[in-house]
Amino acid sequence: MDRTSAGPDGFTLARLIDPVDEETFRQEYWARQPLLVGRGAPGYFAELLTLADVDRVLSLSNVRDGDLRVVRDGKETPVNQLNSRRGEGGAHGLEVLYQHYRDGSTVVVNALERRFAPLRRLAYALGTEITARIQANIYVTPAGNRGFKPHYDTHDVFICQVHGSKRWQLFGAPLDLPLASQPHNKSLPEPTEPLQEFDLCDGDVLYLPRGTVHAGTSNDRTSVHMTLGVHPVLWHDVFEEAVRGAAHADVRFRHGLPLGFGWDEAAQRTAQETAAQLVAALAERLRPPELVEASLARSLALSPPDLLGHLADLEHQAEVEADTKVRRRTGLPFRLGVDGRLVNLDFHGKTVQLPAHVEPEVRYVAQSGGAGFTAAGIRGELDGPGRLLLVRTLVREGFLTLA
């Protein structure tokens, strides 16, 4: 199957780490070591998020929302406690949240890309470019305070300083590239001697590979930073899924170990022989092209569908004509391929199948830029009514939107 993905639009990896070039980042820093980009450019992230944006987000937030957290020096106040003021059913929860902030707590807004358009566009563009799910968490820390004690994350992060500054300490990585099932042990003594210490200022960015122990304290004014959590497809996940597929396809993987193998040496020898046979069977099944192909399919489901405006598209779908301008959804990851007599267009966790003879037209649509096009302008041998039907179909399915 031919593989294609939408080119990134908006805030790209290159812009995020500028002036460090992408190849240097990929070869020397990604999953290897921290990178500090001090660019001396206040307001660099203003198109994505500002202090005023955070103010509006908090003012319109429901304090019952599990995406809001209040943390001070590693101690978290449960959100339900913010809603229990004098039995008023949470009506003054936002005031209680701000009272914690005034007293030194960090306010955390998790996954803001789900409900804030600039960050949603960023998550789609960057996630498509690097083939990963991006989650944007926001941290608002009053002057002279810290939210978290030294800890590591089980995913890579880009820390983007949006407002003010923060003093960061890095303590190395006790465990290389930990899995989600290997979180930081909070019972360990807090480290005291950082390997690196520096200020992250407005417009700067800090990249940390997962497993890097870090802690940050705001300086003499409010600090707002945005952490872009990067969740790629891991080889661990690829092989786990492959083994699960083997168990579904081959009954030998669904048998239990021999009865009594815990004490019977003969049964243990039989178990070892069977294990060797199953390892050989796995080696036969786990061919690199198929593993990567399955990973590509998995990558398309990393981010939830972005269907903003789809209700209006469906309302006006029947009114789309040959000269109606449409465009591919910004940052939409997809795969396009021909399988026998069908064209398969994979996106949003589904497959839209079309006759193979329209492959040139589908490819033109899929590879179109953000400027948009009309049904009449599609290149290929398909006649006018066929091109119009193709456009209306892809508008209905959410691949295209009215420009």
Salt bridges, closest charged atoms under 4 A:
ASP2 OD2 - ARG363 NH2 3.34
GLU22 OE1 - ARG26 NH2 3.41
GLU47 OE1 - ARG15 NH2 2.80
ASP53 OD1 - ARG56 NH2 2.58
ASP65 OD2 - ARG115 NH2 3.89
ASP67 OD2 - ARG114 NH1 3.64
ASP73 OD1 - ARG146 NE 2.39
GLU76 OE1 - ARG69 NH2 2.91
GLU88 OE2 - ARG86 NH2 3.47
GLU88 OE1 - HIS92 NE2 3.43
GLU95 OE2 - ARG102 NH1 2.88
ASP153 OD1 - HIS151 NE2 3.76
ASP153 OD2 - HIS214 NE2 3.42
ASP156 OD1 - ARG210 NH1 3.45
GLU190 OE2 - ARG146 NH2 2.98
GLU197 OE2 - ARG167 NE 3.53
ASP199 OD1 - ARG167 NH1 3.33
ASP237 OD1 - HIS236 ND1 3.18
GLU241 OE1 - ARG244 NH2 2.88
GLU241 OE1 - ARG298 NH1 3.82
ASP250 OD2 - ARG252 NH2 2.75
GLU284 OE2 - ARG287 NH2 2.79
GLU293 OE1 - ARG3 NH1 2.88
GLU293 OE2 - ARG335 NH1 2.26
ASP306 OD1 - ARG120 NE 3.34
ASP313 OD2 - ARG329 NH2 3.26
GLU319 OE1 - HIS316 ND1 3.13
GLU321 OE2 - ARG392 NH2 3.70
ASP346 OD2 - ARG335 NH2 3.31
GLU359 OE2 - ARG363 NE 2.59
GLU397 OE1 - LYS350 NZ 2.75
GLU397 OE2 - ARG396 NH2 3.36
